Structures are given as structure tokens and as C-alpha cells.
Amino acid sequence: MEAECVVADDAEELFDASETFKKSALLSSREQYAALYKNSVDDPDGFWSHTASQFFWKSKWEESKAHTENLDVRKGEIRVEWFKGGCTNICYNAVDRHVEAGRGDDVALLWEGNDPGFDMKLTYKELLDRVCQLSNYLLAVGIKKGDTVAIYMPMLLELPIAMLACARIGAVHSVVFAGFSAESLAQRILDCKPKVLLTTSGVKRGPKLIKLKEIVDDALNRCVQEGGHSVDYCLTYDNKLAIKREDTPWKEKRDVWWQDVVPNYPTDCPVEWVDAEDPLFLLYTSGSTGKPKGVLHTTGGYMVYTATTFKHAFDYHDGDVYWCTADCGWITGHSYVTYGPLLNKATVLIFEGVPNYPDAGRCWEIVDKYHVTIFYTAPTAIRALMRSGDEPVKRHSRKSLRVLGSVGEPINPSAWRWYFEVVGDSRCPIADTWWQTETGGFMITPLPGCWPLKPGSATLPFFGVQPAVVDENGKELDGECTGFLCMKASWPGIFRSLYGDHARYETTYFAPFKGFYFSGDGCRRDKDGYYWLTGRVDDVINVSGHRIGTAEVESALVAHPLAAEAAVVGIDHEVKGQGIYAFVTLNEGVEYTADLKSSLISTVRCQIGAFAAPDAIHWAPGLPKTRSGKIMRRILRKIASKQLDDLGDISTLADPGVVAQLIEFTEK
């Protein structure tokens, strides 16, 4: 049954769900949504207390006072608390609760390997056993409530198991994306100083072998040399499908094979009941200063918010098979691979590989194999698959699909339409979600079946979310408008601080517009109240859904012995959404060569990771700076995007002649 396409008076297409879809949808009209939304804004304590009561709490909070907040730096320290005084455990709610309800034989996790033909599954009871064994190991090596455990693993079943095992005993997990370099991993370890690191011998991504343990060893050596911190235990999963044990570097006493110790521990482990405001995890995200920010999420509010957003944004029903292609090294993998789905007792598919290996039809082959009903991926992947044409999609049935999702960056309308028409056969609503590492869960998102969709718009705010579009002076704008996207009040999933740097938390997110949480994104609101995200307004670039600080890339470039200075800007990229364009000033007398460009790119790959490698190196004899020394990135963006007739006023530059030099080097 195809979705209905409605053409509005101004020729703007609206895509509404079919009546068949609406009949079984959890919410099926904008009126239903509006009533719930009004309640969530008018009485947030009552709304969220009722929602939270659907989970298990060892002890309750004061329901008339579910939250306290101060988002205004003028009124003192920024502080948010939800369900303070309530005691719970997110692992218990995500796993034990379902087993105790008699659903232990239901499938919790499906795993599809990098190479076709390799797969596994775990029921909720089997998942509970594995989690308990790892929890017991962590306890045995001295991990206790509040300790941090670092995790650097690919998309194996052991990754969500590791996250749940930490949460079970009240430990704080810090997952680092297993595509980061040794230097980036070391930087994150030195910030949170864990005593235990969980990793893997190696992994295959497509045809390429990545020796993760070698990267880990390099990182741990750096931690000792640069910060005087040593990890006591490096628990390493033996991934036989990627690399042999004997080919894995090893340090006796510190390094331990996962399979040699963890299965020996009991499959029963007591739950550590924690306060709702006790920390759950740290997740590092790029910042504009070059130093990654340790985003700190706590337990109770995050649990309630991720579970509720998952349920409604994907119209989740018992029996759905859900596949999110994100890695657990990013917030999407935390909220919508591990916690949100399992809290709803979903069956979750985890894929080790990449979407186009061994060919561009792999995703749809997997959808048919597991009868996936909900598919959630990034615009980058959608655009890459678009380039391979319709045939790899259409040679597979995909008839099980009923809801599609998009995450990580704004999706351009042409990619939205292809996703809807080709992948979803014009019958699957698209949940085009906007949110951030800092928000914990969806903020602006369609609710399938509730209202018509517009290609490229995230549409309307989720329950309890109060967006405000403000001008440069912080004045809230009404009706149709364009400006900076802020939030007027807290929601349960909001992060509570930056690890070890609450001052930076306040300065970055609450000082720019007093009384608001500032998202860092630009936004347009149309006549129907729909929100359209226009991208970052700070010095963070969104590459394939990965936020990368320009300062972080610049620091890597100037670490090259021949580079004197660098400035990085984002440019439009057909596949990745944004690409990285680097202006590099070399040391005096150094010759510009193609080999040097390759060497600079390799330096970034080594120091940060392949995903941060510049797409272009532009030689810069000098950079456009104000008299105070600030680099005028506005001009660099215009040059990078070849908008040379629209450079604007350059009279305020210390040396306006630099601009002509940069233009001269555009083709070199």
C-alpha cells in the first residue's frame, strides 16, 4: 500500500502515510500528537513521571518534582536533574526485566559478519548470561561503581555486551570508535584514566584488515609516555575471522584473552542499583578548540528518553526486527543500537561490515535475510548507495520494510526521495531525525503516521522538547524564520556536563544565548511549523555524520614537520554531506608538491583517523586574518566553494593581498 503524495498549493510535496499504516500506528494523527505534546510541555513532571513508571525502579523519586533545572548562566551554575532520588539500573531494564517477564527465549541480538555467510544470534536469556559473565570479570579485576572502563571495539556482539556489563555494575563506559587513531585513543584514555580497556585483536571492514590491537598498544604506550597513565588490564577479544592469535602483539600480565577468562565466570551477577543522576557513560565528541569533549550522560533520564523516542519515532511494535547501521562508537550506537531498542525488547541487528561490500546490494540482501522491518541509516550511506543506481536495490524484495530512518546530518531532498521511492517502494514513512551527542535522543523527528512528511525536513519537536529559533542577539523569533536553533527547557536525555570541565559545558552550550541551550546548528522554520536544519554554525564539520572539530584537523596538519600553519573549513560533498578542505602554509623555502599533499593527508589519517582525512589541500602562502590575528573562515569557505565573486568585505584584513594569492593557488 503506497503512501499518499499530496501536492500543496505552493507545489511543495507532502508525503503522508497510507491509511493501512495509520490503522496500526501507535499515534495516527497530528491531533493526538498535539494533545500529548501540550501535556509534556505544560506538565513535564507529570508527563515524564508517568512515562518513567513503565520501567523498574528500586525506589521512586518525588513525582511532583521529577526535575529541577537552571539553563540561565545569569542565575548561577547550569544544572539539570531528572528523577533525582529514584534508584534503577538500565541493564536490568534492558535485559533482566524481559527475561523475568517470560520473554527470555525471544531474540535480542542478530549479528551479520563482514563477509556473507557468517552470522550469530543471542536470545535475551543468552544475552543476560554473557553480560553477567563479563560483569563478574570486571568486578574480579577491581572495577567498582563509578569507575570508568574504556572500550575500543568494532561491531561485534561483545560491544553492546560490554556496555551493558559496565552499566550493570554501575561502572561508567567510555566507548571510542574503533576507527580512531592511536593518538586519538590515547587522548581519550588520558582524559578519563580507566584502569581497564576492552578491545579486539582485529577486524575486517570490507576487504581491509585493521589490526586494532596494534593501534591499542601504540595508544597505551603513548598514555604512559605522555601522561604517566597505565592501564592495568587490556581484555582482548580474539576475532578469529580477522587475525590469528599468534599474529596479535601481546604484553604479558597486562593483556588477557577474552575467551580464556570471561566464559569461566558465573552467569549470575547482582545488579548495582544507582541513582537516576549517577553517570552512565562518557562519549567524546569533537570540539572547536581541538580537544575532544567528554559528554557525560546520567542514568535515569537517559533511559526513559531513549526508550520513549525509539518507541514513537519508529512506531515500534512487538515483533519488529530493527537495524541501525551506526557504530556503537557514536551516540547513535549508544541510544539506538543498544539502549533504546533493548529497553523496548526489540530484536536488534548488528552488522560488522560496510554497506557496499561485497557489492552495493549487501544492505538489501541483509534486509531480506532477517526480514528487517525498521531500517535506520545515514544520508552519507544513502547517497553512496544512490550512486550505484536502482538495480542493486530492486533485485531484492525488501517487502518486510515498513519504516525507514535517517540520522547524522540533514538529508538533501533528492536523497530523501530516492530513499522513499526506491528503497521504501513509496510505502515506508521516513523518520528523518535531528539530535546530537549532547541531547541523548531525538529532538525533532517525524512520528510515522502522525503528519505528512516533507523531503529534507525533520518536521516537529518530540514530546517535552521546546525549540526556539533565535537571532544573533538571542531574541526568540516567531512564525516563519531563520536563525540559531536553541532549546528553552531541559528534557530527560540532556547531558549533564563535560567530564572534568563544567565551565566549558556552560561556555559552549549556555553562554552564547542566555537562558537557552544552544545546539550550534542553524535552522529554518516554515509556515507549517516544520523545522529544517541548515548545518553547523561553529567550527565543527559534519563528515558522514561524524562531527570533527576544525581545530583537531588543523592540529594534526601542523604536526607535520614541513607545515607552518593550517586552516580547515567544511565544503559541500556529494556523498559525505560535508568534506574537509584544508588551507596549509608551509615552512619557508619548502616546495609545493603532490607528494607533500599526500604526506599531509597521511598525517591526519594517522593522528585522528581515516574519516578525518582532508578531501583537498590548498596551498596558502598566507591566511586571511584580522588585525587581532583571527582567521576569517568566511573568506576561506568562499574560496573553497569557488564563490570567488562573493568574497564580501576584505578591507578589515591585516593583509588583503593574501586573498589574491589564495585565489591564484586555487588550481595548484
ChimeraX attribute file (.defattr): number of C-alpha atoms within 10 A of each C-alpha:
attribute: neighborCount
match mode: 1-to-1
recipient: residues
	/A:1	12
	/A:2	17
	/A:3	22
	/A:4	15
	/A:5	15
	/A:6	14
	/A:7	11
	/A:8	9
	/A:9	7
	/A:10	6
	/A:11	8
	/A:12	11
	/A:13	15
	/A:14	15
	/A:15	22
	/A:16	23
	/A:17	25
	/A:18	18
	/A:19	15
	/A:20	12
	/A:21	20
	/A:22	16
	/A:23	11
	/A:24	12
	/A:25	20
	/A:26	19
	/A:27	18
	/A:28	20
	/A:29	16
	/A:30	14
	/A:31	12
	/A:32	12
	/A:33	17
	/A:34	13
	/A:35	10
	/A:36	16
	/A:37	20
	/A:38	14
	/A:39	17
	/A:40	20
	/A:41	17
	/A:42	12
	/A:43	14
	/A:44	24
	/A:45	22
	/A:46	17
	/A:47	19
	/A:48	25
	/A:49	22
	/A:50	12
	/A:51	14
	/A:52	21
	/A:53	12
	/A:54	10
	/A:55	19
	/A:56	15
	/A:57	21
	/A:58	11
	/A:59	13
	/A:60	19
	/A:61	18
	/A:62	14
	/A:63	15
	/A:64	11
	/A:65	14
	/A:66	23
	/A:67	21
	/A:68	13
	/A:69	14
	/A:70	17
	/A:71	23
	/A:72	19
	/A:73	18
	/A:74	12
	/A:75	10
	/A:76	9
	/A:77	14
	/A:78	21
	/A:79	16
	/A:80	20
	/A:81	22
	/A:82	27
	/A:83	26
	/A:84	20
	/A:85	17
	/A:86	20
	/A:87	21
	/A:88	24
	/A:89	25
	/A:90	28
	/A:91	26
	/A:92	23
	/A:93	21
	/A:94	26
	/A:95	26
	/A:96	19
	/A:97	18
	/A:98	20
	/A:99	20
	/A:100	10
	/A:101	8
	/A:102	10
	/A:103	17
	/A:104	19
	/A:105	13
	/A:106	18
	/A:107	20
	/A:108	25
	/A:109	24
	/A:110	20
	/A:111	18
	/A:112	22
	/A:113	19
	/A:114	23
	/A:115	17
	/A:116	13
	/A:117	7
	/A:118	10
	/A:119	14
	/A:120	11
	/A:121	18
	/A:122	19
	/A:123	19
	/A:124	26
	/A:125	21
	/A:126	20
	/A:127	24
	/A:128	25
	/A:129	20
	/A:130	24
	/A:131	28
	/A:132	27
	/A:133	22
	/A:134	27
	/A:135	31
	/A:136	23
	/A:137	21
	/A:138	22
	/A:139	16
	/A:140	11
	/A:141	12
	/A:142	11
	/A:143	22
	/A:144	16
	/A:145	18
	/A:146	18
	/A:147	19
	/A:148	25
	/A:149	25
	/A:150	28
	/A:151	27
	/A:152	24
	/A:153	30
	/A:154	25
	/A:155	24
	/A:156	19
	/A:157	22
	/A:158	21
	/A:159	22
	/A:160	22
	/A:161	22
	/A:162	24
	/A:163	27
	/A:164	28
	/A:165	27
	/A:166	31
	/A:167	28
	/A:168	28
	/A:169	26
	/A:170	29
	/A:171	26
	/A:172	28
	/A:173	25
	/A:174	27
	/A:175	28
	/A:176	23
	/A:177	21
	/A:178	25
	/A:179	20
	/A:180	22
	/A:181	22
	/A:182	24
	/A:183	20
	/A:184	20
	/A:185	27
	/A:186	25
	/A:187	19
	/A:188	24
	/A:189	26
	/A:190	19
	/A:191	16
	/A:192	18
	/A:193	19
	/A:194	23
	/A:195	19
	/A:196	22
	/A:197	24
	/A:198	22
	/A:199	25
	/A:200	28
	/A:201	27
	/A:202	28
	/A:203	26
	/A:204	21
	/A:205	17
	/A:206	16
	/A:207	12
	/A:208	9
	/A:209	12
	/A:210	17
	/A:211	18
	/A:212	27
	/A:213	22
	/A:214	16
	/A:215	22
	/A:216	25
	/A:217	18
	/A:218	16
	/A:219	22
	/A:220	23
	/A:221	17
	/A:222	20
	/A:223	23
	/A:224	14
	/A:225	11
	/A:226	12
	/A:227	15
	/A:228	10
	/A:229	19
	/A:230	19
	/A:231	18
	/A:232	14
	/A:233	17
	/A:234	26
	/A:235	24
	/A:236	24
	/A:237	22
	/A:238	21
	/A:239	16
	/A:240	11
	/A:241	13
	/A:242	18
	/A:243	19
	/A:244	12
	/A:245	15
	/A:246	7
	/A:247	10
	/A:248	16
	/A:249	15
	/A:250	18
	/A:251	9
	/A:252	6
	/A:253	9
	/A:254	13
	/A:255	18
	/A:256	19
	/A:257	17
	/A:258	19
	/A:259	13
	/A:260	12
	/A:261	13
	/A:262	21
	/A:263	15
	/A:264	12
	/A:265	17
	/A:266	15
	/A:267	17
	/A:268	14
	/A:269	19
	/A:270	11
	/A:271	19
	/A:272	18
	/A:273	21
	/A:274	26
	/A:275	23
	/A:276	26
	/A:277	21
	/A:278	20
	/A:279	24
	/A:280	27
	/A:281	25
	/A:282	26
	/A:283	24
	/A:284	23
	/A:285	19
	/A:286	20
	/A:287	21
	/A:288	17
	/A:289	14
	/A:290	17
	/A:291	17
	/A:292	20
	/A:293	23
	/A:294	24
	/A:295	23
	/A:296	23
	/A:297	28
	/A:298	25
	/A:299	25
	/A:300	30
	/A:301	25
	/A:302	27
	/A:303	29
	/A:304	24
	/A:305	26
	/A:306	24
	/A:307	24
	/A:308	22
	/A:309	24
	/A:310	21
	/A:311	19
	/A:312	20
	/A:313	23
	/A:314	26
	/A:315	21
	/A:316	21
	/A:317	16
	/A:318	9
	/A:319	12
	/A:320	19
	/A:321	25
	/A:322	28
	/A:323	26
	/A:324	24
	/A:325	25
	/A:326	22
	/A:327	21
	/A:328	27
	/A:329	23
	/A:330	19
	/A:331	23
	/A:332	27
	/A:333	20
	/A:334	24
	/A:335	24
	/A:336	27
	/A:337	24
	/A:338	23
	/A:339	27
	/A:340	26
	/A:341	27
	/A:342	24
	/A:343	24
	/A:344	20
	/A:345	25
	/A:346	23
	/A:347	24
	/A:348	25
	/A:349	24
	/A:350	28
	/A:351	24
	/A:352	22
	/A:353	23
	/A:354	20
	/A:355	22
	/A:356	16
	/A:357	16
	/A:358	14
	/A:359	12
	/A:360	21
	/A:361	20
	/A:362	18
	/A:363	23
	/A:364	20
	/A:365	18
	/A:366	19
	/A:367	23
	/A:368	16
	/A:369	11
	/A:370	15
	/A:371	18
	/A:372	23
	/A:373	23
	/A:374	23
	/A:375	23
	/A:376	23
	/A:377	19
	/A:378	22
	/A:379	26
	/A:380	24
	/A:381	18
	/A:382	20
	/A:383	21
	/A:384	17
	/A:385	22
	/A:386	20
	/A:387	11
	/A:388	14
	/A:389	13
	/A:390	15
	/A:391	11
	/A:392	18
	/A:393	21
	/A:394	14
	/A:395	11
	/A:396	17
	/A:397	15
	/A:398	22
	/A:399	15
	/A:400	16
	/A:401	22
	/A:402	21
	/A:403	24
	/A:404	24
	/A:405	24
	/A:406	25
	/A:407	24
	/A:408	25
	/A:409	27
	/A:410	23
	/A:411	25
	/A:412	15
	/A:413	13
	/A:414	13
	/A:415	19
	/A:416	22
	/A:417	19
	/A:418	19
	/A:419	23
	/A:420	22
	/A:421	15
	/A:422	17
	/A:423	23
	/A:424	24
	/A:425	19
	/A:426	20
	/A:427	24
	/A:428	26
	/A:429	26
	/A:430	31
	/A:431	26
	/A:432	31
	/A:433	27
	/A:434	25
	/A:435	19
	/A:436	18
	/A:437	22
	/A:438	21
	/A:439	22
	/A:440	27
	/A:441	30
	/A:442	28
	/A:443	24
	/A:444	26
	/A:445	26
	/A:446	29
	/A:447	31
	/A:448	28
	/A:449	26
	/A:450	20
	/A:451	20
	/A:452	21
	/A:453	25
	/A:454	21
	/A:455	21
	/A:456	18
	/A:457	27
	/A:458	25
	/A:459	27
	/A:460	22
	/A:461	21
	/A:462	23
	/A:463	25
	/A:464	24
	/A:465	21
	/A:466	18
	/A:467	22
	/A:468	23
	/A:469	25
	/A:470	23
	/A:471	15
	/A:472	10
	/A:473	9
	/A:474	17
	/A:475	14
	/A:476	17
	/A:477	15
	/A:478	12
	/A:479	11
	/A:480	14
	/A:481	18
	/A:482	20
	/A:483	20
	/A:484	26
	/A:485	25
	/A:486	25
	/A:487	20
	/A:488	17
	/A:489	19
	/A:490	24
	/A:491	28
	/A:492	27
	/A:493	24
	/A:494	23
	/A:495	23
	/A:496	20
	/A:497	23
	/A:498	21
	/A:499	18
	/A:500	14
	/A:501	12
	/A:502	15
	/A:503	12
	/A:504	15
	/A:505	20
	/A:506	20
	/A:507	11
	/A:508	17
	/A:509	19
	/A:510	22
	/A:511	19
	/A:512	17
	/A:513	20
	/A:514	17
	/A:515	20
	/A:516	24
	/A:517	24
	/A:518	22
	/A:519	21
	/A:520	18
	/A:521	15
	/A:522	19
	/A:523	22
	/A:524	18
	/A:525	23
	/A:526	15
	/A:527	9
	/A:528	10
	/A:529	15
	/A:530	19
	/A:531	26
	/A:532	23
	/A:533	22
	/A:534	17
	/A:535	17
	/A:536	18
	/A:537	14
	/A:538	14
	/A:539	19
	/A:540	24
	/A:541	27
	/A:542	22
	/A:543	23
	/A:544	20
	/A:545	21
	/A:546	18
	/A:547	20
	/A:548	24
	/A:549	24
	/A:550	26
	/A:551	21
	/A:552	23
	/A:553	26
	/A:554	20
	/A:555	19
	/A:556	21
	/A:557	31
	/A:558	20
	/A:559	16
	/A:560	18
	/A:561	10
	/A:562	18
	/A:563	18
	/A:564	14
	/A:565	20
	/A:566	24
	/A:567	24
	/A:568	28
	/A:569	26
	/A:570	26
	/A:571	21
	/A:572	14
	/A:573	14
	/A:574	13
	/A:575	18
	/A:576	22
	/A:577	24
	/A:578	22
	/A:579	23
	/A:580	25
	/A:581	23
	/A:582	27
	/A:583	24
	/A:584	24
	/A:585	22
	/A:586	21
	/A:587	13
	/A:588	10
	/A:589	7
	/A:590	11
	/A:591	10
	/A:592	12
	/A:593	11
	/A:594	11
	/A:595	9
	/A:596	16
	/A:597	17
	/A:598	12
	/A:599	15
	/A:600	25
	/A:601	22
	/A:602	19
	/A:603	20
	/A:604	25
	/A:605	21
	/A:606	18
	/A:607	22
	/A:608	23
	/A:609	19
	/A:610	16
	/A:611	16
	/A:612	24
	/A:613	22
	/A:614	24
	/A:615	14
	/A:616	16
	/A:617	21
	/A:618	22
	/A:619	23
	/A:620	23
	/A:621	17
	/A:622	18
	/A:623	29
	/A:624	25
	/A:625	19
	/A:626	16
	/A:627	11
	/A:628	8
	/A:629	11
	/A:630	12
	/A:631	15
	/A:632	16
	/A:633	17
	/A:634	13
	/A:635	20
	/A:636	25
	/A:637	18
	/A:638	17
	/A:639	19
	/A:640	24
	/A:641	13
	/A:642	13
	/A:643	12
	/A:644	14
	/A:645	8
	/A:646	10
	/A:647	15
	/A:648	10
	/A:649	9
	/A:650	17
	/A:651	10
	/A:652	12
	/A:653	20
	/A:654	16
	/A:655	15
	/A:656	16
	/A:657	14
	/A:658	18
	/A:659	22
	/A:660	10
	/A:661	15
	/A:662	21
	/A:663	17
	/A:664	12
	/A:665	13
	/A:666	15
	/A:667	8
	/A:668	11
